[in-house]
Amino acid sequence: MCTLDAKDFVSELMRAPERLVKISQMPEEERRGAIRALGYGFTSRELDDYICYYADMLRDDLYLGEGDFRDIIMERWGNCLD
């Protein structure tokens, strides 16, 4: 049963991202199953909504590389959830 939401996902990404970074390096078709196996049950839209709502806070606390952090998160993890 999936019980973790987008907030939990972003929290893990901020404090201990190793598992999620490993998933982001998997082939795209395997990412959804890997995210679900960790217990996350949110949709792509829920992740995007969460990121947009907390954008100012996340922008300061979360660095994922060059570029827009929202685009990076959705490309690496969110888009495979549709």
C-alpha positions in Angstrom: 0.0 0.0 0.0 1.4 3.4 -1.0 1.2 5.9 1.9 3.9 8.4 1.2 3.0 11.6 -0.7 4.8 14.3 -2.7 5.8 16.2 0.5 7.5 13.0 1.8 9.2 12.6 -1.6 10.6 16.1 -1.6 11.6 15.8 2.0 13.6 12.6 1.2 15.1 14.4 -1.8 16.3 17.2 0.5 17.7 15.2 3.4 18.8 11.8 2.0 18.5 11.7 -1.8 20.7 8.6 -2.6 17.8 6.2 -3.3 16.0 8.8 -5.5 19.1 9.7 -7.4 19.6 6.0 -8.1 16.1 5.8 -9.4 16.6 8.8 -11.6 19.4 7.0 -13.4 17.3 4.0 -14.2 15.6 3.6 -17.6 12.5 5.8 -17.7 10.1 2.8 -18.0 11.4 1.3 -14.7 11.2 4.5 -12.6 7.5 4.4 -11.8 7.7 0.9 -10.3 10.8 1.8 -8.3 9.1 4.9 -6.9 6.0 2.9 -6.0 8.2 0.2 -4.4 9.5 2.8 -2.0 5.9 3.4 -0.9 5.2 6.7 -2.7 1.6 7.0 -4.0 1.4 10.5 -5.5 0.7 11.3 -9.1 2.8 13.4 -11.5 0.3 16.3 -11.1 0.4 16.1 -7.2 4.2 16.3 -7.3 4.1 19.3 -9.7 1.5 21.0 -7.7 3.5 20.6 -4.5 6.7 21.9 -6.2 4.9 24.9 -7.6 3.2 25.8 -4.3 6.4 25.6 -2.3 8.7 26.9 -5.1 10.3 29.8 -3.1 11.2 27.6 -0.2 12.4 24.7 -2.3 14.5 26.9 -4.6 16.6 28.0 -1.6 16.9 24.6 0.0 17.2 22.2 -3.0 19.9 22.3 -5.5 19.8 19.6 -8.2 22.1 21.1 -10.8 22.0 23.8 -13.4 18.5 24.8 -14.6 15.0 25.1 -13.2 14.6 22.7 -10.2 11.0 22.0 -11.1 11.9 20.9 -14.6 14.7 18.7 -13.2 12.4 17.0 -10.7 9.7 16.4 -13.2 12.1 15.1 -15.8 13.9 12.8 -13.5 11.0 11.5 -11.4 7.6 13.1 -12.1 6.9 12.5 -15.8 7.1 8.7 -15.4 4.2 8.7 -13.0 1.5 9.4 -15.6 
